[in-house]
Amino acid sequence: MTSLYPRSDLSSNSLSSLLQSVLSDLEIYNLAHDTKLVVRSRLFDPAVFIYTVIGILNRDKEFTLRNIHYEYTCNMLKKGKESLSWEPFYDFLDKKQMPVFLKSLCDRLNEISIKEVLSDTKELVDALRLKLPNLTDILIQDGSEIACNCREYKGKFEDANEAKLHRTLSLSSFTELCSSITSGVASERKEISLYKLENRLLLADAGYPSKKLFPKIALAKGYYLIKLKSGSALEVVSYNQYNADGTVTEFKNVKTRFNTYYKIKDEFFNKKCTFDFEVLTAEGSIQRIVAVYNEALDKHVYFATNIQKDTLDAIQIGELYRARWQVEISFRILKGFCSLKKCNTRKSGIVQALIYLSQIVYLLKLIIGQQLQKAADTTFSPKKLVNRIKCHFMDIIELALDSAERLKSYIERHLELFKTYTKSAPSFTNRMRGKSIRHIIEVVSKTPRMPKNA
């Protein structure tokens, strides 16, 4: 497979300096003091704590507080230092400063990872930029529930407690732009950061058309492609119908016998084909709604967008939305390979801390992969990388913090093995569902189909 990224000389590999700038003892201590983490306890060592948790997550050991405390105490004794006993350790993790400290560490790692490229999703951004010249990135947003015992985080069911991690990812770098932790029943659209959307396209599942969300995104000079629930009562001013023979027919001012506009939910639009609607909103403006017919589900799937018809037609809109599957992959990586499955604690601060710790390990592996892909002259699959690099993970981190020359020698010895972490072909299921990035790029790059009488 031909790489899109120039090969870099290992002697100039910046992996060691990147990790030193974040994970060195001095940097961690400074960050801990800046976030007021170590003000109340001189017995807590933030650097040893971070290295302990990274090691536990990398070995896929049980991710519990007892396990963390045991490993942390052992590492402190190896350094000849006194450690906190269980109860003070448990209480210290619940301090408000702990999530702030870990979130700050996540932000620093994000600043590093967002500058590099790991996935071929950047090709999709480049392909769409040919049609939208001012586009700078594609953002994908979603949330995922995490089971916990904390009553502050309410779940969807009465007796269940769930925290919800909301993530907004950049397809240019496959890294996180922003995240938040809320109750499991929180709305997705409340977690969308409007100030980050200028000249960017947002792919999200908002659930239903909001009266305020779409104009706000447009006002922020952003693009959006948001999935809606079916059965909308919006009035149809005009529409394009995509026929089975591949042609497109345009209809304008089609009204009922009572001289009123048809609504999207009416049986008039119950045909097994794709529609491209222009609907009238409550504010009196025109909104584009695309209804893509899904043969497998035998129903229409609805999307709202402000991308013009002459840029992407209805079929291309439906295919482009499939790129949002990449955020689901990121959650699978966190839960499958970074132990973000359940937080067995009743403390909300500790729940947040455990979630941030999983994200720290996820980001570290992405940063390592970004540097290795340059050295190995190849493109990595993020999921495969996080799964298979664990046998080298702690070695690379320890060498990076110890000696750049030893790290260079280590990578050179294992370079051929790292090349086996190349991006595999998409699974048969994803190819059938059209979720492979390569397929989406091919569809989006085509010239949009225009109606006969346009």
N, C-alpha and C positions, 0 to 999 in steps of 0.2 A: 504493500500500500504506500502510495506517495504522500509524504508529509507536506503540510502547508506551511510549516514553521522552519526557519533556518536552523541548521545544526549549530550548536554553540560549543566552543572549546571548553573542556572540563576544567582547565586551569583557570578559566574566568567564570566558572559556575558560581552564582551568587547565593546558592542555597545556604551555605554556612553563615554568611553575613545576614541573610534574611532572618534565620532562626535566632541568631545571636541578638538581633535588634529587638526581639520580642521575648524570648525564653531565657535569656541569661539571668543569673541570680540577681544582678544589679538592676536590670530592667523590671523584673517582677517585684522586687522590693520597692523600687520607686513608684510603680503603679499601685502597690498596696498602700503606700503612704499617701499618695495622691487621692485615693478613694477612701482614705481613713479606715482601712481594714484592720491594721495592726495597732491601732491606738489603744485598744482595751486589753490586749493579751500579748505579752512578750514571749509566751511559750508557743505561739502559733507561727509556723514557718510557711509562708505562702508558696515559696519556690518548691520545697519538698512536697507540699500538698498537690501542686499542679503536676509534678513529675509522677507522683504516686497514682493519681487518677488516670493519667495518660497511659501508664503501664497496665493498670487494671482493665481499662477499656480495650487496649490493644490485644490482651490475652484472652478476651471474651470471658473473663471471670465474672462471677455473680456481682452485679453492680448494686450493692447495698451499702448503707452507711456503716454497718458493722465491719464489713469487709474493707471499706476505705479506711476506717479508723485503725484496724489491725495492721494493714500494710503501711499506713502513714507512721504509726508508732515504731514499727520495725526499721523503717528508713531513717527516722530521727535517731534511734539508738545506734545505727551504723555510723552516723555522723557525730556520735558522742553528745547528743543534745537531749534535753528533757522534753517530754511530750505532754500534751493535754490528756487527761483521763477521759473516759467515755462521755460522761455527762457534760463537762465543760466543752468538750469537742462538739457534741451534738448542739448545745446551746449556741456555740460560737458560729456554727454553720447557718443558724437561723437569723443571725444579725443582718440588718438591712444592708450593711456595707458589702456583704459577701456577693449577692447578685450583682451589685454595682461594679465590684472589682472584676468579676468574671465577664460581665457584659463589656466592660472596657477592654479586656483582653481579646474578646471576640471581635470587637471593632478594629483593633490593631491588626489582627490576622486578616480581617476582611479587606483592609486597606492594601495589604500586600497581595492577596489572592486576586483581587478584582483587576489588577494591572496586567495579569497574564491571561493566557487562553488555554483551556484544557479540552473542550469539547468541540465537535464540528457544528454546534449550534450557531457559532459565529458566522458560518457560511449562510445560514438562513437570514441573519440580520443583513449581511452584505447583499443578498439577493433581493430583499425587500427594499433596501436603500436605493436600488436602481429605479424603483417606481416612486419612492417617497424620498427625494434627495435630502431633506432636512432631518430624516430619521437618524437617531444616534444609537438606539438600542431597543430591544424587545424585553419587556418585563413580564414575568409570569408570577401569579399570586395565588396562594391557597393556604388552607389551614389543616392541621391534623391533630386529633385528640390523643391525649396521653393519660392513661389511667393512673389515679393516685388516690390517697386516702384523706386528702385535705378537703375539709368541708367548705372552704372558701371558693373552691372551684366546683361549680355545679355541672353535672353531666346531663345528657339528654333524657335520661331516665331518672325517676324519683330517688332511687337508692344508690345511684352511681355518682362518683366524683371524678371529674376529668378536667385536666388543664388542656389548653389549646394553644399550639404553637403556630403562629401565622408567619409565613415567609414570603418575601418578594425577591425573586431571583433574576439575575441578568443573564440573558442568553448569549451575550457577547463573551462572557467569561465563566459562565455557569457557577457564579458565586452569589452570595447573599448581599443584597443592597440594604435591607432592613428587616427586622423581625420584631415580634411582640408576643407576650404570653398573657392569655386571658382565660376566662372561664370557658368551659366546653360548649356553652350555648351562645357565645358571643357571635355577632354578625360579622361575616367576612368583609363586607363593603366598608365597615367602620374602620378597618385596619389598612385601607388603601391610602398611601401617602401621596397626596395630590402634588405637593411641591417637588416631587421627584419625577413627575411625568412630562415635563417640558421636552418636546421633540422625541418622545418615547412612545412606544405602543404597549398598552397594558392588555394582557390576556388574563381574564379572571372569570370566576363563576359567582356572580353576585346574587343569583337566585331569582330575582325579579326586577323589572325596570323601576328605577328610582326616579322620582320627580326632580331630584336635585343633583344626583351623582353625575349624570352624563353632561349637563351644561357646565359643571365645575371642572370636569376633565378637559372639555373643549376650551374653557376659559384659561386653563393652565397651559394651553398650547400643546396638549398631548393628544394622542390617538388612543382609541379603546376598541376592544373586541370582547364583549362580555356575554356570557351565556345567560339566557333568561328561562323562566318557567313557561310552559305552554299555557294556552287558554287566555292569552292577553285580550283585553277589551279595547285595544287601541284601534282607531278608525283608519282604514286604508284609503289613501288618496289616489295612489297609482301603484302598479306592480308589474314586475317582469316574471313570466312563467317559463321555466326551463323544461322543454318537452323531451319525450323519450327519444326522439330522433336526433337530438343534439342541437336543435334550434332554440332560439329564445324569442318569445312573443311579448310585446309591451301592451299594457292596458292602462288607460287613463280615465278618471272620473266615472268609474263603474259604480252605480248606485242601485239600491234596492227599489222595489216598486213603491216604497213610501218616500222615495227621494232622499234617503239617508245613506251614509257611507257603510259599506260592509265592515265588519270587525274581524280581526285575525282569527278569533275563535269560532266564527260562523262556519257552517257546513259547506258554504260556497268554496272555501279553501281547503276542503278535505280530500283533495286529489293527491295521488301518489307521485308527486313531482316537487321540485324545489321552487320556492318563491323568493323574490327580492322585493320587499315592500317599502313604500314611502308612507309613513303613518303620521297622523296629526296628534301631537302631544297636548297635554292639558294647558301648556303655556302658549299654544298656538303655533309652535315651530314644527318643522318637518324632521322626522327621525327615520333613519334607515334600519329596518329589521329584516334579517335574512332567516328564512325558514327552510332548513335543509332536510329533505326526506331521508330517514334512516330505514333501509330495508330490513335490517336485522331486528330492529325494535318495532317496525311497522308503524312509525309515527314521525312527526316533524320535531326537529330540534331547533330552537330559536336563538338567534344572536342579535345583539345591538352593536352597531359600529358607526363611526363617523368617517371611515375610509370610503372614498368615492367609488361609484360603479365603474368608471373608466380606468380605475387603478386596479381593483380586484373585483371579479364578478362573484356571484353568490357561491358557486362551487369552490372557488379559491378561498373565500372567507371560511367556509366549513373546514377545509383542509388546513388552513393556517391555525385555526383554533386547536388542532390536535397537538401542536407544539407545547401546549400547556401540560401535556403528560410528563414533561421533563421535571416539573416541580414535584410530581408524585414519585418520580425516581429518586429525587433528593430525600424525600421522607422515608422511602424504603431503605436508602443507604443509612440514614440516621438510626432507624429502628432495627435494621438487620445487622449492621456492622459497627454501630456505635452505641448499642445497648439502650437506646431511647425507647423502651417499651412500657415500663411501669415505674413509678416513683413511690416506693413504699414508705411514705412519711405523711404526717399530719400537718407539717409546718409549710406554709406557703413559700417562705424564703428558701427553704431547702429544695422544694420542687423546682423553683426557678434556677437555683444553683446547679442541680443535676442536669437540667435541660441545656444550660449554657456549657457545662462541661462536655456533654456529648457533641455540641456544635464545635467546641474548640478542637477536639480530636478530628472531627470531620474536616475542618478547615486546614489543620496541619497536614493531613494526608493529601488534600488537594494541592497545597503549596509544594509539597515534595513531588507530587506527580507533575506539576507544571514545570519544575526544573528538570525532572528526569525525561520528560517528553522532548525537551530541547537537546539533552545530551544523547538520547537514543534515536533522535531524528524520526519520531513517529507520533501518532495521536493515540491517547489513552481513552478507554471507556471509564468514566468516573466510577461506576458501580464495580467494575472488575478491578480497578485500581485499588479502591478502598478494601475490597475483599482480599486481594492477593498480596498486597504490599505489607500486610501486617507482620509477616515473618522477618521483614527488614526494618520495620518502623522504628523501634526503639534504638536499634543500632545506628540508623541514620541520624536520629536526633542527638544521641550521645556523642557521635563523632562530630556532628556539626557544631555542638557546643564546646567540644574539646580541641579539635584540630582540623583546619580546612584541608591540609595536605593529606591527612589520614582519610578524611571523607572522600577526597578525590580518588585516592588509591582504591578505596572500598567500592565506589561506583564503577570504576574501570574494570574491576574484577567481576562485577555482577552485571555489566552492561548488556551482555547477550541475554541474560535472564530477564532484565527489565524490558527488553525489546519484545518479549513474549506477552507483555501486558498491552498489546495493541488493541485497537478497537475492533471488536468482533462484529459479524454481520447481525442485523436485527433479528429477533426471534420470529418464527413463523407467525405467531399470534399477532405481534406488532406489525408485521408486514401486511397481514390480512386486514388489520384495523387501520392501516395507513398511518401508524404512529412513528414510523422511521423518519428521521430528519431528512434523509436523502429524498424520499418520496415527496415530502412536503415542499422541499426546495424546487423539485421538478415541476410541481403543479403551480406554485406561486410565480415561477419565472415565465409562465406562458402568457400570451396576450389574452386579456379578458374577452369573453364572448359578449357581443352587443346584440340587442334585439333587431328583428327584421326591419321594422318600420321606424327605427331610431334615426 
